[in-house]
Amino acid sequence: MTNSFDVIVIGGGHAGIEACIATAKMGCNTALISMSVDTIGRLSCNPSIGGSAKGHLVKEIDAIGGVMPLIADRSGLQFKMLNTSKGPAIWSPRSQNDKYLYPYYAQQILKETKNLTLIEGTVSQILCENNNIKGIVLQGETIYCKALILCGGTFLNGKLYTGQEVTEGGRVQEKSAKGLSDSLSTFGLEIGRLKTGTPPRIYSSSVDFSKTNIECGDDPPIPFSHKSQQVKNSIVCYSTHTNENTHEILQQGFIDSPMFTGLITGRGPRYCPSIEDKIYRFQDRTSHQIVLEPEALQSNTIYVNGFSTSLPKDIQERALKTIPGLENAIIEKYGYAVEYDFFYPYQLHYTLESRKINGLYMAGQINGTSGYEEAASQGLIAGINAASKIKGLPELILSRADAYIGVMIDDLVNKSSDEPYRIFTSLAEYRLLLRQDNAFERLYDKTSVYGLHTGSQVYVLQRLRSKNKMLSEIRNIKIDKETANTIYASVGESITKESEQLISMCKRPAITLSLIRENSSALNQWKGTTFDSILKQAEIEIKYEGYIARHLVEISKFKELENKLIPDNYDFSRVHSLSKESKEKLMKIKPISIGQASRIPGVSPTDISLLVIALKR
């Protein structure tokens, strides 16, 4: 092992994997340090990738050149597009994954990556000199680097809770990382505590599936990555519900719950609460959905989704057995909560580099987020920017108008919440433009300079040309009255008295381009599964072109504010007319533009106007 690298990445979770592969592919001599190489890529909680808005992140990772989408496809057991009963802006892919195959493929890719060294050990200290990163201390040995990416996950001073049982660790049967938080706090970084949790796992042989509902994947299943030719569904999942008896037993455990007794001080995720938190907060609800998800093909265990808990073991067991289908459930692993250190992300630039320590980047749960997808996205951005700084390439900053990744990072830097951040479609103002189906069109040109794409250029250009050609031709096609009325009658639409423009037909709610293709010769050259996704994308752009045009106008105004830059180290305290709260927030976050300043909670529109006037002076 050498004692010097261009980049050192600490932590082998989803953020660390993306970060180290990005820097290595960009030509930086990189080291990935993990406490155990065998646990790299482990799915700590739910063995799934994607989900509402999270699936958008995975598609964006694919468009930028990350590896999570490909690993998800290779290890996927069931694939489903969520929210298809609603508008296309919130359709989002999700996969159920094999908890053994996912880390296997992740580790395989890492071992095949050039310029990357995997090191097993525990980092005890981070070395800085004049606010510049210099290296780390690994088990007494100093290793130097030009950039350091910290992806500690839930391991920084991690503690595990099950009832009144408390053990040190970042994950069950794995040690916590000590020393790193203390090392960084000496440089003035503000640290907080957060909490997350996981449900019990039960043996599938102890479940009566006849009392549950089958949850199938899509047919045909759609992969995350453009590099995957196809994926398949190998399993089904099952759903059931809690009941009042379940809730009564769970309440009996509140007296020993670390959440209610004060043992846990960190706040948990608002939108992925524990089962005891659901019972406490939603006392009017008589039941909550539980989804039983197989963890692997070569495994007899079930992940009890919706039952995350840190209640005592006997309470967990008794409550589970009141749920239909789980009357004889045998627990393989009890649920637990984990509390850990995180760093308030207002201390970061949009590149995810620290404001206080040059060359230090942070990604993942230590920035106050929850979820594999949020972590992987940050790791990819941190890795690209760390390598870019070393190689003299332009930094990568994605805005709210570019990507869900941009929405997430903007929210983190400006809002710095005291609870774990989870991405949602509702957080994206321009979500009709930030769809999961057009990630490559949005991001390829912005990111191709970093060299993370292999063979993607042909894919992107061919797809874009095909869609544009299709849209151009569709606008000039007319459908005769008889054919149009046959199509309208098949879906209950009102008939027409004359021939119709194809584009006008498509704007009717029940009419799709696929339906027109099946019932006329107008789209003959676009037949075949190769064109299905392109046809769907073109259809979305036709149906929603009015809304999309409005988004584009809004984005133009958004960019105007983003381009009104605030000088480095601007002294906001000099603007005497600003409110006290605005001054405090602006001095803390130090926005780089009027646009960013306007999105800081507590900074009023009036204060923004006063700031603009002061800057003009």
C-alpha positions in Angstrom: 0.0 0.0 0.0 1.3 3.4 -1.0 1.2 6.3 1.6 -0.1 8.8 -1.0 -3.2 9.0 -3.2 -4.9 11.7 -5.3 -8.2 10.9 -3.6 -9.2 9.0 -0.5 -12.8 7.9 0.0 -13.9 6.8 3.5 -16.8 4.5 3.6 -18.0 1.7 1.3 -21.7 2.4 1.2 -23.6 3.7 -1.8 -22.1 7.2 -1.6 -18.5 5.8 -1.3 -19.0 3.4 -4.2 -20.0 6.1 -6.7 -17.4 8.6 -5.4 -14.4 6.3 -5.7 -15.4 4.9 -9.1 -16.0 8.4 -10.5 -12.6 9.7 -9.3 -10.8 6.5 -10.5 -12.4 6.7 -14.0 -11.4 10.3 -14.2 -7.8 9.3 -13.8 -7.2 9.9 -10.1 -5.2 7.4 -8.1 -7.9 6.6 -5.6 -8.2 4.6 -2.3 -11.5 3.4 -0.9 -11.2 2.7 2.8 -13.8 0.5 4.5 -13.8 -1.1 7.9 -14.6 -4.4 6.1 -14.2 -4.9 2.4 -16.8 -7.8 2.6 -19.5 -5.4 3.6 -19.1 -2.9 0.8 -22.4 -2.2 -1.0 -24.5 -3.9 1.7 -28.2 -3.0 1.7 -28.5 -2.1 5.3 -32.2 -1.7 5.4 -34.7 -2.5 2.6 -33.2 -4.6 -0.2 -34.7 -2.3 -2.9 -33.6 0.5 -5.2 -35.7 3.5 -6.4 -39.2 4.4 -5.5 -41.1 7.6 -5.6 -38.7 10.4 -6.7 -35.8 8.1 -5.6 -36.2 6.4 -9.0 -35.6 9.7 -10.7 -32.3 10.0 -8.8 -31.3 6.5 -10.1 -32.1 7.4 -13.7 -30.1 10.6 -13.3 -27.1 8.7 -11.9 -27.3 6.5 -15.0 -27.3 9.6 -17.2 -24.3 11.1 -15.5 -22.3 7.8 -15.6 -22.7 6.2 -12.2 -23.0 2.5 -11.4 -26.0 2.1 -9.1 -28.5 1.6 -12.0 -26.4 -1.2 -13.5 -25.9 -3.0 -10.1 -29.6 -2.6 -9.4 -30.5 -4.2 -12.8 -28.1 -7.1 -12.3 -29.3 -7.9 -8.8 -33.0 -7.1 -9.3 -35.7 -9.5 -8.4 -38.8 -7.5 -9.2 -39.3 -4.2 -11.2 -42.2 -1.8 -11.1 -43.0 1.7 -12.3 -44.8 3.5 -9.4 -47.6 6.1 -9.7 -48.6 5.2 -13.2 -52.3 6.0 -12.4 -51.2 9.7 -12.0 -49.4 12.1 -14.3 -46.0 11.2 -16.0 -44.1 13.8 -13.9 -44.3 11.4 -10.9 -43.9 8.0 -12.5 -40.9 6.5 -10.8 -39.1 3.1 -11.2 -38.4 0.8 -8.3 -36.8 -2.6 -8.0 -36.7 -5.3 -5.3 -33.1 -6.5 -5.0 -31.2 -9.6 -3.9 -29.4 -8.5 -0.7 -26.5 -10.9 -1.5 -26.1 -10.2 -5.2 -26.2 -6.4 -4.9 -23.0 -6.1 -2.8 -21.4 -9.0 -4.9 -21.8 -7.0 -8.1 -20.8 -3.8 -6.5 -17.6 -5.3 -5.2 -16.9 -7.0 -8.5 -17.1 -3.6 -10.3 -14.8 -2.0 -7.7 -12.2 -4.7 -8.1 -12.3 -4.3 -11.9 -11.9 -0.5 -11.8 -8.4 0.8 -12.7 -6.7 3.4 -10.5 -8.6 2.1 -7.4 -7.2 0.5 -4.3 -9.4 -1.1 -1.7 -8.1 -0.8 1.9 -9.5 -2.4 5.0 -9.2 -0.4 8.2 -10.5 2.3 10.5 -9.6 6.0 10.1 -9.0 7.7 13.4 -8.0 11.2 12.4 -8.2 13.6 9.5 -5.2 15.8 8.8 -5.4 19.4 7.7 -2.9 22.2 7.3 -4.0 25.9 6.9 -7.5 24.7 6.2 -6.4 22.4 3.4 -6.9 18.6 3.5 -3.6 16.7 3.9 -4.5 13.1 4.6 -5.7 10.7 7.2 -4.4 8.5 10.0 -5.3 4.9 9.4 -4.5 2.6 12.3 -1.5 4.7 13.3 -0.2 5.1 9.7 -0.4 8.5 7.9 -1.7 8.4 4.3 -1.6 11.6 2.3 -4.1 12.8 -0.3 -5.1 15.9 -2.4 -8.8 15.3 -1.8 -10.8 13.4 0.8 -14.4 12.3 0.4 -16.1 11.3 3.7 -19.0 8.9 3.2 -19.5 7.6 6.8 -23.2 6.7 6.6 -24.6 5.8 10.0 -21.3 4.7 11.4 -19.9 7.9 13.0 -20.3 7.3 16.7 -23.2 5.0 15.8 -25.4 3.4 18.5 -28.0 0.7 18.1 -31.2 0.5 20.1 -33.7 -2.3 20.7 -35.9 -1.4 23.6 -33.6 -0.6 26.5 -30.7 -2.5 24.9 -28.0 -0.2 23.6 -24.9 -1.3 21.7 -22.3 0.6 19.8 -22.4 0.1 16.0 -23.3 1.6 12.7 -25.2 -1.5 11.6 -26.1 -4.7 13.4 -22.9 -6.7 14.3 -20.7 -4.0 12.8 -18.5 -1.5 14.8 -19.1 2.2 14.9 -16.5 4.7 13.6 -14.9 6.7 16.4 -12.6 9.6 16.2 -13.7 11.1 12.8 -16.4 13.4 14.2 -14.1 14.6 17.0 -11.3 15.1 14.5 -13.5 17.3 12.3 -15.2 19.2 15.1 -11.7 20.6 16.1 -11.8 22.5 12.7 -15.1 24.2 13.6 -17.6 21.9 11.8 -21.1 21.8 13.4 -22.2 18.3 14.2 -25.7 17.0 15.0 -27.4 13.6 15.7 -30.0 11.8 13.6 -31.8 8.5 13.9 -33.0 5.9 11.4 -34.3 2.4 11.8 -35.1 -0.9 10.3 -37.8 -3.6 10.7 -37.5 -7.2 11.8 -36.8 -9.9 9.3 -38.8 -13.1 9.5 -38.5 -16.6 7.9 -40.7 -17.0 4.9 -41.5 -20.6 5.9 -43.4 -19.2 8.9 -45.7 -17.0 6.8 -49.2 -18.0 5.7 -49.3 -16.3 2.3 -52.9 -17.4 1.7 -53.9 -14.5 4.1 -52.0 -11.9 2.1 -52.4 -10.1 -1.2 -49.9 -10.8 -4.1 -48.0 -7.7 -5.3 -46.6 -8.4 -8.8 -44.0 -6.5 -10.9 -44.5 -5.0 -14.3 -44.9 -6.9 -17.5 -42.6 -6.3 -19.2 -40.2 -5.0 -16.5 -38.1 -1.9 -17.4 -34.4 -1.6 -16.4 -32.8 1.4 -14.7 -29.7 1.5 -16.9 -29.5 2.1 -20.6 -26.7 -0.5 -20.6 -29.1 -3.3 -19.5 -30.7 -5.1 -22.5 -33.4 -6.6 -20.3 -34.3 -7.5 -16.7 -36.8 -10.0 -15.3 -39.1 -10.5 -12.4 -38.1 -13.5 -10.3 -40.3 -13.0 -7.3 -43.6 -11.6 -6.1 -44.2 -9.6 -2.9 -47.1 -9.7 -0.6 -49.2 -7.1 1.4 -51.1 -7.3 4.6 -52.2 -4.8 7.3 -51.8 -4.1 11.0 -55.0 -3.9 13.1 -56.2 -2.5 16.4 -54.9 -5.5 18.3 -51.4 -4.9 16.8 -51.6 -1.2 17.8 -52.6 -2.0 21.4 -49.6 -4.3 21.9 -47.2 -1.8 20.3 -48.5 0.9 22.7 -47.6 -1.4 25.6 -44.0 -1.1 24.6 -43.9 2.7 24.5 -42.7 2.7 28.1 -39.5 1.0 27.0 -39.2 2.7 23.6 -35.8 4.6 23.3 -37.7 7.1 21.2 -40.1 8.0 24.0 -37.8 7.6 27.0 -35.2 10.0 25.7 -32.5 7.5 25.1 -32.5 8.6 21.4 -32.0 12.3 21.0 -31.6 12.5 17.2 -34.7 13.0 15.1 -35.9 10.3 12.7 -37.2 10.6 9.1 -40.6 12.2 9.0 -41.7 10.4 5.9 -40.4 7.0 6.8 -41.5 6.7 10.5 -41.2 3.8 12.8 -44.3 1.7 13.4 -44.5 3.1 17.0 -44.2 6.6 15.6 -47.1 5.9 13.2 -49.3 4.6 16.0 -48.5 7.6 18.2 -48.9 10.3 15.5 -51.9 8.8 13.7 -54.1 7.5 16.5 -57.2 7.7 14.3 -55.8 5.1 11.9 -57.0 1.5 12.7 -54.5 -0.1 10.3 -51.3 0.5 8.4 -50.1 -1.4 5.3 -47.3 -4.0 5.7 -45.5 -5.3 2.6 -43.6 -8.6 2.8 -40.6 -8.5 0.5 -38.3 -11.5 -0.1 -34.7 -10.5 0.6 -32.9 -12.8 -1.8 -33.4 -15.8 -4.1 -31.1 -18.0 -2.0 -32.6 -16.9 1.3 -35.6 -17.8 3.5 -36.0 -14.3 5.0 -38.7 -11.7 4.5 -38.2 -7.9 5.0 -41.3 -6.6 6.8 -41.7 -3.2 5.1 -43.7 -0.7 7.1 -42.8 -2.2 10.5 -39.5 -0.3 11.3 -39.1 -0.4 15.1 -36.8 -0.1 18.1 -39.3 -1.5 20.5 -38.4 -4.4 22.9 -38.0 -7.8 21.3 -41.0 -9.4 23.0 -43.2 -6.5 21.9 -42.0 -6.9 18.3 -42.8 -10.6 18.3 -46.2 -10.3 19.9 -47.3 -7.5 17.6 -46.2 -9.3 14.5 -48.2 -12.3 15.3 -51.5 -10.2 15.3 -51.0 -9.4 11.6 -52.9 -11.6 9.1 -50.5 -14.2 7.6 -47.9 -13.7 10.4 -49.7 -15.5 13.2 -46.8 -18.0 13.4 -44.0 -15.7 12.3 -40.5 -16.6 13.4 -38.1 -13.6 13.6 -34.7 -14.1 12.0 -33.5 -10.6 13.1 -35.2 -8.0 15.3 -35.8 -4.5 14.3 -33.6 -1.7 15.7 -32.9 2.0 15.5 -29.5 3.5 14.8 -28.4 7.0 16.0 -25.4 8.6 14.4 -23.4 11.9 13.9 -24.0 14.0 10.9 -22.6 17.4 9.6 -25.1 20.2 8.9 -24.9 20.6 5.1 -25.1 24.4 5.2 -21.4 24.1 5.7 -21.0 22.8 2.1 -20.6 24.4 -1.3 -22.9 23.1 -4.0 -20.0 20.9 -5.2 -20.3 19.2 -1.7 -16.9 20.5 -0.8 -16.5 21.8 2.7 -16.6 25.6 3.1 -14.1 25.4 5.9 -11.6 22.7 4.7 -10.4 22.9 1.1 -10.3 19.4 -0.5 -12.8 17.8 2.0 -16.0 16.6 0.4 -18.9 15.0 2.2 -21.6 12.7 0.8 -24.5 10.6 2.0 -26.2 10.2 5.3 -23.5 12.3 7.1 -25.1 15.2 5.2 -28.4 14.6 6.8 -30.1 12.5 4.1 -31.8 9.2 4.2 -31.8 6.5 1.5 -29.4 4.7 -0.8 -30.4 6.8 -3.8 -29.8 10.1 -2.1 -26.4 8.9 -0.9 -25.3 7.5 -4.3 -26.3 10.8 -6.0 -24.2 12.8 -3.6 -21.3 10.4 -3.8 -21.2 10.8 -7.6 -21.3 14.6 -7.5 -18.6 14.7 -4.8 -16.4 12.3 -6.7 -16.7 14.2 -10.0 -16.0 17.5 -8.3 -13.0 16.2 -6.3 -11.4 14.8 -9.4 -12.3 17.9 -11.4 -10.5 20.1 -8.9 -7.4 17.9 -9.2 -7.5 17.6 -13.0 -8.4 21.3 -13.6 -11.8 20.5 -15.1 -15.0 22.6 -14.6 -16.9 21.9 -11.4 -20.3 20.2 -11.7 -23.2 22.1 -10.1 -26.7 20.9 -11.0 -29.5 23.4 -10.3 -33.1 22.9 -9.4 -33.9 23.3 -13.1 -31.5 20.6 -14.1 -32.2 17.6 -12.0 -33.6 16.1 -8.9 -30.0 15.8 -7.7 -29.9 19.6 -8.0 -33.1 20.0 -6.0 -31.8 17.7 -3.2 -28.4 19.5 -2.9 -30.0 22.9 -3.0 -32.4 21.9 -0.3 -29.6 20.5 1.8 -27.4 23.5 1.6 -30.1 26.1 2.1 -32.4 24.4 4.6 -30.2 22.2 6.7 -33.0 20.4 8.4 -32.8 18.8 11.8 -34.3 15.6 10.4 -33.2 13.1 7.7 -33.9 14.5 4.3 -35.8 12.4 1.7 -36.4 13.4 -1.9 -40.0 13.8 -3.1 -41.5 14.8 -6.5 -43.4 17.6 -4.7 -40.0 19.3 -3.9 -39.3 19.9 -7.6 -40.9 23.0 -9.0 -40.2 21.9 -12.6 -41.0 18.2 -12.2 -42.8 17.9 -15.6 -39.4 18.7 -17.2 -37.4 16.6 -14.7 -39.1 13.3 -15.6 -37.4 9.9 -15.2 -37.7 9.2 -18.9 -35.7 12.2 -20.1 -32.7 12.1 -17.7 -30.2 11.6 -20.5 -31.5 14.5 -22.5 -31.2 16.8 -19.5 -27.8 15.7 -18.2 -25.7 14.1 -20.9 -24.3 17.3 -22.4 -23.6 18.8 -18.9 -21.7 15.7 -17.7 -20.1 14.1 -20.8 -16.9 16.1 -20.3 -16.0 14.0 -17.3 -15.5 10.8 -19.3 -17.7 8.6 -17.1 -19.9 7.4 -20.1 -18.8 4.3 -22.1 -20.6 4.0 -25.4 -23.5 6.3 -24.2 -23.0 8.9 -26.9 -24.5 6.8 -29.6 -27.4 5.8 -27.4 -28.2 9.4 -26.5 -27.9 10.9 -30.0 -29.9 8.1 -31.7 -32.7 8.4 -29.1 -32.8 12.2 -29.3 -32.8 12.2 -33.1 -35.5 9.6 -33.2 -37.7 11.5 -30.8 -37.3 14.8 -32.6 -37.9 13.2 -36.0 -41.0 11.5 -34.7 -42.4 14.8 -33.2 -41.6 16.6 -36.5 -43.5 14.0 -38.6 -46.4 13.7 -36.2 -47.2 17.4 -36.5 -47.9 17.0 -40.2 -50.0 13.8 -40.1 -53.8 13.7 -40.5 -56.0 10.8 -39.7 -59.1 10.2 -41.8 -62.5 10.6 -40.1 -63.4 6.9 -40.2 -60.1 5.7 -38.6 -60.2 8.5 -36.0 -63.8 7.6 -35.0 -62.9 4.0 -34.7 -60.1 4.9 -32.3 -62.3 7.3 -30.4 -65.1 4.8 -30.0 -62.7 2.2 -28.6 -62.0 4.3 -25.6 -65.3 6.2 -25.2 -64.2 9.5 -26.7 -66.7 11.6 -28.6 -66.5 11.1 -32.4 -65.5 13.8 -35.0 -67.2 15.0 -38.1 -64.0 15.4 -40.1 -60.5 14.2 -40.4 -58.2 15.0 -37.4 -54.7 16.1 -36.9 -52.8 13.3 -35.2 -51.4 15.8 -32.7 -54.9 17.0 -31.8 -56.1 13.4 -31.3 -53.1 12.7 -29.0 -54.1 15.6 -26.7 -57.4 13.9 -25.8 -57.0 12.2 -22.3 -57.8 8.6 -23.4 -55.8 8.7 -26.6 -52.2 7.5 -26.8 -49.7 7.3 -29.7 -49.5 3.5 -29.1 -53.3 3.3 -29.6 -53.1 5.3 -32.8 -50.2 3.1 -33.9 -52.1 0.0 -33.4 -55.2 1.1 -35.2 -53.8 3.0 -38.2 -50.9 3.0 -40.6 -49.9 6.6 -39.7 -47.1 5.4 -37.4 -46.0 2.3 -39.3 -42.3 3.3 -39.3 -42.3 3.6 -35.6 -43.6 0.1 -34.9 -41.6 -2.3 -32.7 -40.5 -2.4 -29.0 -37.4 -0.3 -29.9 -39.6 2.7 -30.3 -42.0 2.1 -27.4 -40.3 4.4 -24.9 -39.5 7.0 -27.5 -43.2 7.0 -28.5 -44.2 7.4 -24.9 -41.8 10.3 -24.4 -43.1 12.1 -27.5 -46.6 11.6 -26.3 -45.9 13.2 -23.0 -44.4 16.2 -24.6 -47.4 16.6 -26.9 -50.0 16.2 -24.2 -48.3 18.6 -21.7 -46.7 21.1 -24.1 -48.6 24.0 -22.6 -47.4 23.2 -19.1 -43.9 22.5 -20.3 -43.8 25.9 -22.1 -44.9 27.5 -18.8 -42.1 25.7 -17.0 -39.6 27.0 -19.5 -40.7 30.6 -18.9 -40.4 30.0 -15.1 -36.9 28.5 -15.6 -35.8 31.6 -17.6 -36.8 33.8 -14.6 -35.1 31.4 -12.2 -31.8 31.5 -14.1 -31.9 35.4 -14.1 -31.9 35.3 -10.3 -29.2 32.6 -10.3 -27.0 34.8 -12.5 -27.2 37.7 -10.1 -24.1 36.8 -8.2 -23.2 37.9 -4.7 -19.5 38.7 -4.2 -17.4 36.2 -2.2 -17.2 37.0 1.5 -19.9 39.7 1.2 -20.7 41.2 4.6 -24.5 40.9 4.9 -24.3 42.7 8.3 -23.6 45.9 6.5 -27.1 45.9 4.9 -28.7 47.7 7.9 -32.3 47.5 6.6 -32.3 43.7 6.6 -34.3 41.9 9.3 -32.2 40.3 12.1 -33.3 36.8 11.1 -32.4 37.4 7.4 -28.9 38.7 8.4 -28.3 35.6 10.6 -29.5 33.2 7.9 -27.5 34.9 5.1 -24.3 35.1 7.2 -24.6 31.5 8.1 -25.3 30.0 4.6 -23.4 32.7 2.6 -25.5 32.3 -0.7 -23.6 32.8 -3.9 -26.6 34.4 -5.8 -29.8 36.3 -5.3 -31.6 33.2 -6.4 -30.1 31.1 -3.7 -30.7 33.8 -1.1 -34.4 33.9 -2.0 -34.7 30.1 -1.2 -33.4 30.4 2.3 -36.2 29.9 4.9 -36.6 33.0 7.0 -35.3 35.4 4.3 -38.4 37.4 3.1 -39.1 38.8 -0.4 -38.7 42.3 1.1 -35.3 41.5 2.4 -34.3 40.1 -1.0 -35.4 43.4 -2.6 -33.3 45.3 -0.1 -30.3 43.1 -0.8 -30.6 43.6 -4.5 -30.6 47.4 -3.9 -27.6 47.2 -1.6 -25.7 45.1 -4.2 -26.4 47.6 -6.9 -24.9 50.3 -4.8 
